[in-house]
Amino acid sequence: MRLTEPEHPQDECGVFAIASISNVSTDIFYALRTLQHRGQESAGIAVYNSGIKAIKGMGLAHQALKPDDIKNLKGDLGIGHVRYSTMGSSTIENAQPIVVSTNYGDIALAHNGEIVNADRIMDELKKKGWAFITSSDSEIAVRLLANDIANTGDPVKSLKNLMSLLHGSYSMTIMIDNRVFAIRDPLGFRPLCVGRTKGGYAAASESVVFDTLGGEFIRDVDPGEIVELLPGEVRSIKTSLSKGKAHCMFEWVYIARADSCIDTKLVYEVRRRIGQRLAKEQPVEADVIVPIPDSGRSHAIGYSEASGIRYSEGLIKNRYVERTFIMPDQSERTTNVMLKLNPLKSILKDQRVVLVDDSIVRGTTIRQIVQIVRNAGAKEVHVRVGSPPIRAPCYFGIDMKTREEFAATGRTIEQIGKMITADSLGYLSVEGLVDAIGLPASDLCLGCLTEEYPLTVEGEKTRYQKKIDAWM
């Protein structure tokens, strides 16, 4: 069981890679701090200096990576990783980058995503006598890569072979001896981009990293593309694996930072358009629009703009409290939410309030927030959600694994509204979400909303498939 109960969908990881004319360890650390929202369980850095040297630890990047260790880590090539586990337990053994030694040289790998066929591959390899140290699907990838390089002696060819074997989502940064690469799965589920830094070139999960490093975002890595990073250029290596796109819609709805550009779309503007569309689809007579911070803020601004209802910060977030821990009883859980959010009674008292959030997964936290707003004196509390109801598990890197945990399972929207004790509840439509993102539905992964997936998953329906057993 997890020690935490996330109130929003959680992404697996953030990755980074860099090639520079100067030492890169400090740049990697700052990149990981910038990507901290993508994973808070562990952090790690690996650099090349006559072999690969790595440091990693549990917790936030500034807790896991000590200043003296970073200072002593010298190299002009490197990769980094922050982790939130969706496959494999939260232990130091599963912290990344994963480093292995081979006859060709050392290999280090950092992975964001989830390999759907990992269990099958691991079972097959164990039958052949392979042994695994971790429970992470990322170890499977690095061991397959190491084995293939031993046979081919060609890193690029082996990366292509690896990509043809893996079924699922992955954006990876990889060092193979003294070369550094970034690869993105053939459907581009998880984001990955490249940019220029002061001393070279880099790849990152989000473009905001290049702002932090005083660099420049160049472009997204294409689905199915391999890029090699050099101090003076980014070398693109195409594969024939990409047959379409399936960008995760939750990157724009919640996961990515609002100031990042994901697959050509600025996240803040997408969220603002989501709020505007939500106001048109789910109007309500009210006095004030209040975001659930911080994730609902951009959506609420858009809702206010389209509805003409004033926007106000009615809930103040304590930024020094981490996730909502599972408590033994309801009273303690409610106290923990109060540690994170405190209502402004002067804003809420005697008002018809619209609470705006990005999504509802389980519904437990939003119920408590509704009660907090009521106790602050609100006359009515209406909830508006910037995504459609979550109805199906994610198999591609978001921590939403079983239908039983979702508020929308077996309930109508009216029933969910009663469960969370709201006066009314309104979700954005799938069509409205697609329109706000500004990409064709065929370029998005909407599986958790539509129960139709862009890749075959055993027991689930594949997109455009008429029968659930047609994948077999």
C-alpha positions in Angstrom: 0.0 0.0 0.0 1.1 3.5 -0.7 1.9 5.8 2.2 0.1 8.6 0.4 -3.2 9.1 -1.3 -2.7 11.5 -4.2 -5.5 13.9 -4.7 -4.6 14.3 -8.4 -3.1 12.0 -11.1 0.6 11.6 -10.5 3.1 11.2 -13.3 6.0 8.8 -13.0 9.2 10.9 -13.5 11.2 13.7 -15.0 14.3 13.1 -17.1 17.2 15.3 -18.2 20.3 14.9 -20.3 23.1 17.3 -21.3 26.3 17.5 -23.3 28.5 20.6 -22.6 31.9 22.1 -22.9 32.0 22.4 -19.0 31.1 20.5 -15.9 27.4 19.6 -16.0 26.5 18.3 -12.5 25.2 21.6 -11.2 23.1 22.2 -14.3 21.6 18.7 -13.9 20.7 19.5 -10.3 19.0 22.7 -11.2 17.1 20.9 -14.0 15.9 18.3 -11.5 14.7 21.0 -9.1 12.8 22.5 -12.0 11.2 19.1 -12.8 10.5 18.4 -9.1 6.7 18.5 -9.7 7.0 15.3 -11.8 8.5 13.2 -9.0 9.3 13.6 -5.3 10.3 10.1 -4.2 13.9 10.0 -5.3 16.5 11.9 -7.4 19.7 11.0 -9.1 22.5 12.3 -11.3 25.0 10.3 -13.5 28.0 11.9 -15.3 30.7 10.6 -17.6 34.3 11.0 -16.5 36.5 8.0 -17.7 33.4 5.9 -16.8 30.0 6.7 -15.4 29.8 8.1 -11.8 26.4 8.4 -10.1 24.8 9.8 -7.0 21.2 9.3 -5.9 19.0 9.3 -2.9 15.4 9.3 -1.5 13.3 12.4 -1.2 13.3 15.8 -3.0 16.3 16.6 -5.1 17.8 19.0 -2.6 17.3 16.3 0.1 18.5 13.4 -1.9 21.6 15.1 -3.5 24.1 16.6 -1.1 26.0 19.8 -2.2 29.4 18.2 -1.6 28.5 15.2 -3.7 27.3 17.3 -6.5 30.4 19.5 -6.3 32.6 16.4 -6.5 30.8 14.9 -9.5 32.8 16.0 -12.5 31.9 15.4 -16.1 30.8 17.2 -19.3 28.1 14.6 -20.2 25.3 13.6 -17.8 21.7 12.6 -17.2 19.4 13.1 -14.3 16.1 11.8 -12.9 13.3 12.5 -10.4 10.9 9.7 -9.6 7.4 9.0 -8.6 6.8 5.3 -8.8 3.9 3.8 -10.7 5.7 0.5 -11.4 8.2 -0.7 -8.8 8.3 0.2 -5.1 9.5 3.4 -3.7 13.0 2.3 -2.5 16.6 3.4 -3.1 17.1 0.3 -5.3 14.6 1.6 -7.7 16.0 5.2 -7.7 17.5 6.3 -11.0 19.6 6.7 -13.1 20.2 3.0 -13.3 23.9 2.3 -14.0 25.3 -1.0 -15.4 28.8 -2.0 -16.5 29.4 -3.9 -19.8 32.3 -4.9 -22.0 31.4 -1.9 -24.3 31.5 0.5 -21.4 29.1 1.8 -18.7 25.5 2.5 -19.4 23.2 4.8 -17.4 19.4 5.1 -18.1 16.7 7.4 -16.8 13.0 6.7 -17.7 9.7 8.5 -17.6 6.8 6.3 -18.5 5.6 2.7 -18.2 6.4 -0.4 -20.2 3.2 -2.4 -20.7 4.9 -5.6 -21.7 7.5 -5.4 -18.9 6.2 -8.4 -16.9 6.2 -10.6 -20.0 9.7 -9.6 -20.9 11.0 -10.1 -17.4 9.4 -13.6 -17.2 10.9 -14.6 -20.5 14.4 -13.4 -19.4 14.2 -15.0 -16.0 13.5 -18.4 -17.8 16.8 -17.8 -19.7 18.6 -17.3 -16.4 18.6 -13.5 -16.2 18.5 -12.0 -12.7 17.1 -8.6 -11.7 18.0 -6.4 -8.8 15.0 -4.1 -8.8 11.3 -4.3 -9.5 11.4 -1.4 -12.0 10.5 -1.7 -15.6 13.5 0.6 -16.3 15.9 -2.1 -15.3 14.5 -4.3 -18.0 15.2 -1.6 -20.6 18.8 -1.0 -19.5 19.6 -4.8 -19.4 18.1 -5.4 -22.8 20.1 -2.5 -24.1 23.3 -3.7 -22.5 22.8 -7.2 -23.9 22.2 -5.9 -27.4 25.2 -3.6 -27.5 27.3 -6.6 -26.5 26.2 -8.2 -29.7 26.1 -5.3 -32.1 28.8 -3.0 -30.7 26.6 -0.2 -32.2 24.7 2.0 -29.6 22.4 3.6 -32.2 21.4 0.2 -33.7 20.9 -1.2 -30.2 18.7 1.8 -29.2 16.5 1.1 -32.3 16.3 -2.6 -31.4 15.3 -1.7 -27.8 12.6 0.6 -29.0 11.1 -2.1 -31.2 10.9 -4.4 -28.2 9.3 -2.1 -25.7 5.5 -1.7 -25.7 4.2 1.3 -23.8 5.3 4.8 -22.9 8.9 6.0 -22.5 10.9 9.1 -22.7 14.4 8.1 -21.8 17.8 9.8 -21.3 20.7 7.4 -21.8 24.5 7.5 -21.5 26.3 4.8 -23.3 30.0 5.1 -22.4 30.9 8.6 -23.6 27.8 9.3 -25.7 24.5 10.7 -24.4 21.1 10.1 -26.1 17.4 10.9 -25.6 14.6 8.7 -27.0 10.8 9.0 -27.2 8.4 6.2 -27.7 6.7 5.8 -31.1 3.4 7.4 -30.0 5.0 10.2 -27.9 2.9 9.5 -24.7 5.3 11.3 -22.4 6.8 14.7 -23.2 10.5 15.2 -24.2 12.1 18.2 -25.8 15.6 19.5 -26.7 17.2 22.9 -26.2 20.4 24.9 -26.0 22.2 25.7 -22.8 25.1 28.1 -22.1 27.6 25.4 -22.8 26.0 22.9 -25.1 22.7 21.1 -25.7 20.3 19.2 -23.5 17.0 17.2 -23.5 14.4 17.5 -20.8 10.8 16.4 -19.9 9.7 20.0 -20.1 10.8 23.1 -21.9 10.8 25.2 -18.6 14.1 23.6 -17.8 15.8 25.7 -20.4 14.4 28.9 -18.9 15.9 27.9 -15.6 19.3 27.2 -17.1 19.4 30.5 -19.1 19.1 28.5 -22.3 16.7 28.2 -25.2 14.0 25.7 -26.0 14.4 24.4 -29.6 11.8 21.8 -30.3 10.0 18.7 -29.1 11.5 15.3 -29.8 9.4 13.5 -32.3 7.6 10.3 -31.4 10.0 7.4 -32.3 13.0 9.7 -32.6 16.5 9.2 -31.2 18.6 12.3 -30.5 22.2 12.3 -29.7 23.4 15.3 -27.7 26.8 16.9 -28.5 28.3 20.1 -27.1 27.9 21.7 -30.5 24.7 20.2 -31.9 21.7 17.9 -31.5 22.0 15.0 -33.9 18.6 13.5 -35.0 18.3 9.8 -35.8 14.9 8.8 -37.2 13.3 5.4 -36.9 10.5 3.8 -38.8 8.6 2.9 -35.6 6.2 5.9 -35.3 2.7 5.1 -36.7 0.8 8.0 -35.1 0.7 10.0 -31.9 -0.9 9.6 -28.5 0.2 12.5 -26.3 -1.1 12.2 -22.8 -3.9 14.8 -22.3 -3.1 15.0 -18.5 0.1 16.8 -19.3 -1.9 19.8 -20.2 -4.7 19.3 -17.7 -2.5 18.9 -14.6 1.0 17.3 -14.7 3.2 19.8 -16.6 4.1 23.2 -15.3 1.9 26.0 -16.6 4.9 27.8 -18.1 6.1 24.7 -20.1 5.4 24.2 -23.8 4.3 20.6 -24.5 4.1 19.4 -28.1 3.9 22.9 -29.4 1.2 24.0 -26.9 1.8 26.4 -24.0 0.3 24.7 -21.0 -1.0 27.8 -19.3 -3.0 28.8 -22.4 -4.5 25.4 -22.8 -5.6 25.4 -19.2 -7.1 28.9 -19.6 -9.0 27.7 -22.7 -10.2 24.7 -20.7 -11.7 27.0 -18.1 -13.3 29.2 -20.8 -14.9 26.1 -22.4 -15.9 24.7 -19.0 -17.8 28.0 -18.2 -19.8 27.7 -21.5 -20.5 24.0 -21.0 -21.2 24.1 -17.3 -22.6 27.6 -16.4 -23.8 28.4 -12.9 -25.2 31.5 -11.1 -22.6 32.4 -8.5 -20.8 35.3 -6.8 -17.1 34.2 -6.9 -14.8 31.8 -8.7 -12.3 30.1 -6.4 -9.4 27.9 -7.6 -8.2 24.9 -5.7 -4.5 25.8 -5.6 -2.3 25.4 -7.3 -3.6 23.1 -10.0 -7.0 24.7 -10.6 -5.7 28.3 -10.9 -5.3 28.6 -14.7 -8.6 26.8 -15.3 -10.4 29.2 -12.8 -9.0 32.2 -14.5 -10.4 31.0 -17.8 -13.8 30.2 -16.2 -13.9 33.7 -14.7 -13.1 35.4 -18.0 -15.8 33.5 -19.9 -18.5 33.7 -17.2 -17.9 37.3 -16.1 -18.0 36.1 -12.4 -15.2 37.6 -10.4 -12.1 35.5 -9.6 -10.6 35.4 -6.0 -8.1 33.4 -4.1 -10.4 32.0 -1.4 -8.1 29.1 -0.4 -4.6 29.7 0.7 -2.1 26.9 0.3 0.6 26.0 2.8 3.5 25.3 0.5 5.5 23.5 3.2 3.2 20.6 3.6 3.7 17.7 1.2 1.1 15.1 0.0 -2.1 14.2 1.9 -1.1 11.2 4.0 -3.5 8.4 4.6 -4.7 8.9 8.2 -6.4 6.3 10.5 -9.7 8.1 10.7 -11.7 10.7 8.9 -11.1 13.5 11.5 -7.3 13.2 11.1 -7.6 13.2 7.3 -9.6 16.3 7.4 -7.1 18.0 9.7 -4.4 17.1 7.2 -6.2 18.8 4.4 -6.6 21.9 6.7 -2.8 21.9 7.1 -2.6 22.3 3.3 -5.5 24.7 2.6 -6.9 27.5 4.8 -10.1 29.4 3.7 -10.4 33.1 3.6 -13.7 33.7 5.3 -13.9 37.3 4.1 -14.0 36.0 0.5 -16.3 33.0 1.1 -18.8 34.0 3.7 -22.4 34.3 2.4 -21.2 33.8 -1.2 -22.3 31.4 -3.9 -18.9 29.8 -4.6 -17.6 28.0 -7.7 -14.7 25.8 -6.8 -12.6 25.0 -9.9 -10.1 22.1 -10.1 -8.3 20.2 -12.8 -9.7 16.7 -12.1 -11.3 14.4 -9.7 -9.8 10.9 -9.2 -11.1 9.5 -5.9 -13.2 12.3 -4.7 -12.1 12.2 -1.0 -10.1 15.4 -1.0 -12.5 17.5 -3.0 -15.3 16.4 -0.5 -13.2 17.7 2.4 -12.5 21.0 0.6 -16.2 21.5 -0.1 -16.8 21.1 3.6 -14.0 23.5 4.5 -15.6 26.1 2.2 -19.1 25.5 3.7 -17.7 25.8 7.2 -16.2 29.2 6.2 -19.7 30.4 5.6 -20.3 29.9 1.9 -24.0 29.9 1.0 -23.6 27.5 -1.9 -20.7 25.5 -3.2 -20.6 24.4 -6.8 -17.7 22.3 -8.2 -16.5 22.6 -11.8 -13.8 20.2 -13.2 -11.4 21.0 -16.1 -11.5 17.4 -17.4 -14.1 14.7 -18.1 -14.7 12.0 -15.5 -11.9 9.5 -15.1 -13.4 6.1 -15.8 -10.5 3.7 -16.7 -7.0 2.9 -15.5 -3.8 4.4 -17.0 -1.2 1.9 -18.3 1.2 4.5 -19.6 2.8 6.2 -16.6 0.0 7.9 -14.5 -0.7 6.5 -11.1 -4.4 5.6 -11.7 -4.4 1.8 -11.7 -7.9 0.4 -10.8 -11.4 1.3 -11.7 -12.5 0.7 -8.1 -10.7 3.8 -6.9 -12.4 6.3 -9.2 -15.2 8.5 -8.0 -16.9 8.1 -11.4 -17.0 4.2 -11.3 -20.6 3.1 -11.1 -21.9 6.7 -10.4 -23.6 9.3 -12.4 -22.4 12.8 -12.3 -25.3 13.7 -10.0 -24.3 10.9 -7.6 -20.7 12.1 -7.6 -21.9 15.6 -6.7 -23.9 14.2 -3.8 -20.9 12.1 -2.7 -18.7 15.2 -2.5 -21.5 17.3 -0.9 -21.5 19.9 -3.7 -24.7 21.9 -4.6 -23.8 21.1 -8.2 -21.0 19.4 -10.1 -20.0 19.9 -13.7 -17.3 18.3 -15.8 -15.7 19.4 -19.1 -16.7 17.2 -22.1 -14.2 15.1 -24.0 -14.9 17.2 -27.1 -14.4 20.4 -25.1 -11.1 19.1 -23.7 -9.8 18.2 -27.2 -10.8 21.5 -28.6 -9.0 23.4 -25.7 -5.8 21.4 -26.2 -5.9 22.2 -29.9 -4.7 18.9 -31.2 -6.8 16.3 -33.1 -8.3 13.6 -30.8 -6.3 11.0 -32.9 -3.1 12.6 -31.6 -4.1 12.3 -27.9 -4.3 9.5 -25.4 -7.7 9.7 -23.9 -7.9 6.2 -22.6 -8.7 7.0 -19.0 -11.7 9.0 -20.1 -13.0 7.0 -23.1 -11.9 3.4 -22.1 -10.3 3.1 -25.5 -6.5 2.9 -25.6 -4.0 3.8 -28.4 -2.0 0.7 -27.7 -3.2 -2.9 -27.1 -3.6 -3.7 -23.4 -4.9 -7.1 -22.4 -8.5 -7.0 -21.4 -9.0 -3.4 -22.6 -10.4 -2.0 -25.8 -8.1 -0.5 -28.3 -8.9 2.7 -30.1 -11.1 2.2 -33.2 -11.6 -1.4 -32.1 -15.1 -2.9 -32.3 -14.7 -5.9 -30.0 -12.8 -6.0 -26.8 -11.2 -9.4 -27.8 -10.1 -8.2 -31.2 -6.6 -7.5 -29.9 -5.9 -11.2 -29.4 
